[in-house]
């Protein structure tokens, strides 16, 4: 799925409606790359003019700040802000809640002021505006689906309804886990935990969460974060349920029901 860079747009004397911030996971992780391609396809089919930064995009610095390396965060963020401001970027969409949170809430202190939306919010708006048409039936209609609230989209930014409205548009049978919304359980990867060794304990957090998923009797679990997807898949695999209970990004579910 081809996406133009903002530099290519500007060389044509044009500006895109929105910048798609791909993120480290969306660029380099094989599973998250599928979500990147899916979101590009959805935006193109909806007629949204978007661009990526391409090789000019760096890590947001979120893992560095969460791990306590403030100097690395400030350096990385400042370079990103310089690039974004140089191109006059106004609006950003990302499929990563970690990128979403730091771009939206922490970049302004360094001079990076942008309208930042998560891809579930943007897709939901496109459906409401009639720019995305969904067909009846589809593979998820009536299926028992549970939804995992990621920490940085949920508790950190109070985004609970947009993802659930997408599930409603899919006509699924949404079954909530006992710990959801403001009481949702972390997948185990937040706060830079993805990059460190396990601490002593009786059980990994993603195993605990996978057990809650299994306990709902769901046919699949919907997520909105590349790190959550990895942790949920690993937890379900450890419980030997990864084939019975697949993990989908919400955008992948929406694409399956779109009228081409």
RAMOJO-V856169 format. One line per field, one symbol per residue. ss: DSSP state (A for helix, B for strand, O for the rest). A space follows every 10 residues. Layout:
ss->???
//
This chain:
ss->OOOOBAAAAA AOOOOOOBBB BOAAAAAAOA AAAAAAAAAA AAAAAOOOOB BBOAAAOOOO OAAAAAOOOA AAAAAAAAAA AAAAAAOOOO BBBBOOAAAA AAAAAOOAAA OOOOBBBBAA AAAAAAAAOO OOOBOOOOOO OOOBBBBOOO OOOOOOOOOO AAAAAAAAAO OOBBOOOOOO AAAOOOOOOO OOAAAOOOOO OOOOAAAAAA AAAAAOOOOB BBBOOAAAAA AAAAAAAAOO OOOOOBBBBA AAAAAAABOO
//
